[in-house]
Amino acid sequence: MNIQVMAATLVVLALVLFVLAARSRKKTGIPAGEVFYQDLPGQPFFGEPLRSDALGISGKPDCLVRTTDGTVPVELKNSSRPPARGGVYTNHLIQALAYCALVEEQMKVRVPYALVIYAGQRVRKVEFTDRRRQWLLQTIHEVEAARARLTANRNHDHRGRCAGCGVRSQCDQALLRGIGQL
Protein backbone atom coordinates (compact mmCIF):
# COMPACT_ATOMS: atom_id res chain seq x y z
CA MET A 1 0.00 0.00 0.00
CA ASN A 2 1.49 3.34 -0.93
CA ILE A 3 1.73 6.41 1.29
CA GLN A 4 -1.00 8.38 -0.52
CA VAL A 5 -3.59 5.63 -0.03
CA MET A 6 -2.66 5.32 3.64
CA ALA A 7 -2.89 9.10 4.12
CA ALA A 8 -6.27 9.26 2.38
CA THR A 9 -7.53 6.35 4.49
CA LEU A 10 -6.42 8.10 7.69
CA VAL A 11 -8.14 11.35 6.66
CA VAL A 12 -11.41 9.53 5.93
CA LEU A 13 -11.16 7.61 9.23
CA ALA A 14 -10.54 10.86 11.13
CA LEU A 15 -13.59 12.48 9.52
CA VAL A 16 -15.79 9.49 10.34
CA LEU A 17 -14.63 9.51 13.98
CA PHE A 18 -15.21 13.27 14.20
CA VAL A 19 -18.79 12.91 12.88
CA LEU A 20 -19.50 10.01 15.25
CA ALA A 21 -18.18 11.99 18.23
CA ALA A 22 -20.29 15.02 17.27
CA ARG A 23 -23.40 12.82 16.97
CA SER A 24 -22.71 11.22 20.33
CA ARG A 25 -22.35 14.62 22.04
CA LYS A 26 -25.50 15.91 20.41
CA LYS A 27 -27.42 12.80 21.49
CA THR A 28 -26.29 13.06 25.12
CA GLY A 29 -26.68 16.83 25.27
CA ILE A 30 -23.07 17.58 26.19
CA PRO A 31 -22.20 20.91 24.56
CA ALA A 32 -19.42 21.38 22.06
CA GLY A 33 -16.13 22.19 23.73
CA GLU A 34 -13.26 20.61 25.59
CA VAL A 35 -14.13 18.06 28.26
CA PHE A 36 -11.28 18.70 30.70
CA TYR A 37 -12.60 17.12 33.90
CA GLN A 38 -14.42 13.83 34.37
CA ASP A 39 -15.58 11.78 37.30
CA LEU A 40 -17.08 8.93 35.34
CA PRO A 41 -15.99 5.29 35.56
CA GLY A 42 -13.67 4.10 32.81
CA GLN A 43 -12.62 7.56 31.63
CA PRO A 44 -9.03 8.49 30.78
CA PHE A 45 -8.55 10.99 33.60
CA PHE A 46 -9.85 11.47 37.11
CA GLY A 47 -11.57 14.54 38.53
CA GLU A 48 -10.42 15.76 41.92
CA PRO A 49 -13.06 17.03 44.37
CA LEU A 50 -13.81 20.75 44.22
CA ARG A 51 -13.93 22.40 47.66
CA SER A 52 -15.03 25.75 49.01
CA ASP A 53 -14.22 26.64 52.60
CA ALA A 54 -16.13 29.90 52.16
CA LEU A 55 -19.33 28.08 51.19
CA GLY A 56 -18.66 24.97 53.27
CA ILE A 57 -19.34 22.62 50.35
CA SER A 58 -17.46 20.20 48.14
CA GLY A 59 -18.31 17.95 45.24
CA LYS A 60 -17.31 16.25 42.02
CA PRO A 61 -19.36 16.98 38.90
CA ASP A 62 -19.54 14.16 36.37
CA CYS A 63 -17.71 16.35 33.86
CA LEU A 64 -16.77 19.92 33.06
CA VAL A 65 -16.85 21.27 29.53
CA ARG A 66 -15.00 24.40 28.44
CA THR A 67 -17.31 26.13 25.92
CA THR A 68 -17.35 29.51 24.20
CA ASP A 69 -19.90 30.62 26.85
CA GLY A 70 -17.73 29.53 29.79
CA THR A 71 -17.24 26.37 31.82
CA VAL A 72 -20.31 24.12 32.07
CA PRO A 73 -20.72 21.48 34.81
CA VAL A 74 -22.57 18.38 33.58
CA GLU A 75 -24.33 15.96 35.90
CA LEU A 76 -25.69 12.64 34.61
CA LYS A 77 -28.65 11.12 36.42
CA ASN A 78 -30.03 7.57 36.24
CA SER A 79 -33.62 8.66 36.78
CA SER A 80 -35.76 7.75 33.79
CA ARG A 81 -38.62 9.94 35.06
CA PRO A 82 -37.46 13.55 35.19
CA PRO A 83 -39.94 16.27 36.08
CA ALA A 84 -42.35 17.34 33.36
CA ARG A 85 -42.05 20.48 31.25
CA GLY A 86 -38.25 20.61 31.32
CA GLY A 87 -37.99 20.84 35.08
CA VAL A 88 -35.28 19.58 37.43
CA TYR A 89 -35.80 17.91 40.80
CA THR A 90 -34.97 20.26 43.67
CA ASN A 91 -32.08 18.15 44.94
CA HIS A 92 -30.61 18.04 41.43
CA LEU A 93 -31.07 21.81 41.14
CA ILE A 94 -29.17 22.36 44.39
CA GLN A 95 -26.41 20.02 43.24
CA ALA A 96 -26.08 21.70 39.82
CA LEU A 97 -26.00 25.19 41.34
CA ALA A 98 -23.44 24.06 43.93
CA TYR A 99 -21.20 22.79 41.12
CA CYS A 100 -21.56 26.13 39.34
CA ALA A 101 -20.49 27.99 42.49
CA LEU A 102 -17.62 25.58 43.18
CA VAL A 103 -16.26 25.80 39.63
CA GLU A 104 -16.56 29.58 39.58
CA GLU A 105 -14.77 29.98 42.92
CA GLN A 106 -12.08 27.33 42.51
CA MET A 107 -11.23 27.80 38.84
CA LYS A 108 -11.92 31.54 38.61
CA VAL A 109 -13.94 31.10 35.40
CA ARG A 110 -17.38 32.16 34.19
CA VAL A 111 -20.08 29.52 34.70
CA PRO A 112 -23.21 30.47 32.73
CA TYR A 113 -25.22 27.31 33.45
CA ALA A 114 -25.05 23.63 34.35
CA LEU A 115 -26.63 20.67 32.59
CA VAL A 116 -28.55 17.88 34.29
CA ILE A 117 -28.96 14.98 31.89
CA TYR A 118 -31.53 12.36 32.86
CA ALA A 119 -31.58 8.81 31.49
CA GLY A 120 -32.79 8.75 27.92
CA GLN A 121 -30.83 11.92 27.14
CA ARG A 122 -33.40 14.29 28.65
CA VAL A 123 -31.25 17.41 28.98
CA ARG A 124 -32.16 20.13 31.47
CA LYS A 125 -30.33 23.46 31.48
CA VAL A 126 -29.92 25.12 34.89
CA GLU A 127 -29.09 28.81 34.47
CA PHE A 128 -26.66 30.17 37.08
CA THR A 129 -28.21 33.58 37.73
CA ASP A 130 -27.69 35.99 40.62
CA ARG A 131 -31.13 35.07 41.95
CA ARG A 132 -30.30 31.36 41.92
CA ARG A 133 -26.91 32.03 43.50
CA GLN A 134 -28.66 33.79 46.40
CA TRP A 135 -31.16 30.92 46.70
CA LEU A 136 -28.25 28.44 46.84
CA LEU A 137 -26.52 30.47 49.58
CA GLN A 138 -29.77 30.56 51.57
CA THR A 139 -30.20 26.80 51.13
CA ILE A 140 -26.62 26.16 52.32
CA HIS A 141 -27.31 28.38 55.34
CA GLU A 142 -30.49 26.42 56.16
CA VAL A 143 -28.63 23.10 55.95
CA GLU A 144 -25.88 24.43 58.25
CA ALA A 145 -28.52 25.62 60.73
CA ALA A 146 -30.23 22.20 60.70
CA ARG A 147 -26.87 20.52 61.32
CA ALA A 148 -26.19 22.82 64.24
CA ARG A 149 -29.60 21.97 65.74
CA LEU A 150 -28.91 18.27 65.09
CA THR A 151 -32.46 17.99 63.77
CA ALA A 152 -34.25 18.47 60.50
CA ASN A 153 -37.91 18.19 59.66
CA ARG A 154 -39.05 15.82 56.95
CA ASN A 155 -39.96 17.88 53.88
CA HIS A 156 -41.82 15.28 51.82
CA ASP A 157 -44.59 12.67 51.89
CA HIS A 158 -42.84 9.95 49.86
CA ARG A 159 -42.36 6.61 51.60
CA GLY A 160 -39.66 5.60 49.12
CA ARG A 161 -37.49 8.56 50.07
CA CYS A 162 -37.67 7.50 53.72
CA ALA A 163 -36.59 3.99 52.74
CA GLY A 164 -33.46 5.35 51.07
CA CYS A 165 -32.63 8.11 53.56
CA GLY A 166 -29.14 8.31 55.00
CA VAL A 167 -30.33 9.58 58.40
CA ARG A 168 -33.24 7.22 58.89
CA SER A 169 -31.66 5.66 61.99
CA GLN A 170 -32.06 8.99 63.81
CA CYS A 171 -35.40 10.02 62.29
CA ASP A 172 -38.50 10.35 64.44
CA GLN A 173 -40.67 11.41 61.48
CA ALA A 174 -40.27 8.37 59.21
CA LEU A 175 -43.25 7.46 57.06
CA LEU A 176 -42.56 3.74 57.27
CA ARG A 177 -43.11 1.92 60.54
CA GLY A 178 -39.86 0.88 62.15
CA ILE A 179 -37.73 2.55 59.50
CA GLY A 180 -36.11 4.83 62.06
CA GLN A 181 -34.82 1.75 63.88
CA LEU A 182 -33.41 -0.09 60.84
N, C-alpha and C positions, 0 to 999 in steps of 0.2 A: 504494500500500500504506500503510495507516495505521500509526501508532506502536505500537498495541497488538499488531498482528499481527507486526510486526518484533521487538518485545520478546519475545513468546511464542516466536517462531522462534529467537531467540538463546538463550533459556533451554533449549529442547529441544536445540539444538546443543551447548551447554555440557554438559548432562547426558550426551549421547551420547559426547562426547569424554572426559569423566570416566570413564565406564564402560569405554571402550576402553583408556584409559591404565591403569586398575586391572587389567583382564584381561591386558594386556601385561606389567605388573610381576609379576603372579602367575605367568604362564607362564615368565618368565625367572628367577624366584626372587628378584628384587630386593625387599627389604622395603619396606613402606610408610614413607614419610618424605621428607625433603627431600634430593634429590641436589644437593650443593653443590660437588662437585669431580669432574671427569671428565678422563680422558686417553684418550679414544676418538676416532678420526677422525670428522670431520664434526659434532662436537658444538658447542654454542653458546659454551662457554667452555673454557679450557685449564688443566690442572692443572700446577702447578709441582712440581718434585721435592721430596720430603721428605728432610731430611738430619739425621743424628745424629752429631755428633762424638764423643759419649760412647760410642756403640755402634760407630762406624766404618762405618755403613751409610747407604745412601740408596736411594730408589726412588720410583716413581710408580704407585700403584694405579690400576686402570681407573676406578673411581669410589668416592666416599665418600658414605654415606647417613646423615643425622642421623635417628635413630629415637628412640622413647621409651625404649629400653634403653641408648642411647648411640650413638656413631659406629661405623659398620660399614664396613670396607674390603671392596670387591667386586673379585674378579679373574676375568676371563673367559678361558677356555682353549679352544683349537681342537680339542683331543683328543676324538675321538668314542669312545674306549675308556677311560673312567675306571676306577679300581680297583673291584673288586666290593665288595658289602656296605657301600656308603656311604663307602668310604675315599677318601683323597687321596694322590696320589703324594708322596713325601718332599720332592722339590724344591719342589712346590707348597705343601706344609705349611710349609716354611721361609720361603718367600716371603710367605705369608699371615700368619704370625706376625711376620715382620719388619715388615710393613705395620701390624699392630696396635701394635707397639712404637713405630714411627715416629710414628704418628698420636697415640698417647697422650703421647709426649714433646713433640712439636712443637706440638700443639694444646691440650695440657693438658685432655683430655677422657677420659671413660670409654670403653673399647673392650671390649665383652663378647665379641665373636667377629668372625671374618671369614667371607666366603662365597667359595668357589671354585665357579664355574659352568662345567661342561664342556659341549661342544657337545651339542645336543639337550636343553638345559635340565636337565641333571643337576646339581642343587644339592647342594653339600657344605658343611656348617657346621663351622668350625674354632674351637672354644672357646679363648679366650685366658685360660688358667688360670695360677696361679703356677707349677705344675709345668712347663707348656709354656714359660713365660717363661724359666725356668731352663735348660731344654733348648735354647732358642734361643740364650741367652747362651753356653752351652757350645759349641754349633755354631759360633757366630761366633768364639769363641776358637780352636777347632780350625782354622778356615779361616785365621785370622791366623797361626797357628803354621806351617801348611803354606806360606803365602806367604813367611814369614821363612826357611824351609828351602829355598825355591825348588823344592820337589818335593812331589808328592802321589801317593799310590798309587791306582791304579784301584780303584773300589769296586763294579764290576759285571761281568757277563759278557755284555753285549749289544753285538754288533758294530755295530748301527745307532747306538748312542750314541757309539761311537768315531768313526764317519763324520761325525757332526755336532758333534764336540767343538771348542771354541774354542782348546784348547792342544795339539791333536794334533801340531803341528809340533815340539814339544819332548818329546813323550811317548815313553818307551822301553818302555811296557807295552801298546801298541796291539794290539787283537785282529785287525786287518786288516793283512795284509802291505803294507809300504810306506806305510801311512797316516801314520806319524810323519814321513815325508819329503815329504808332499804340499804 
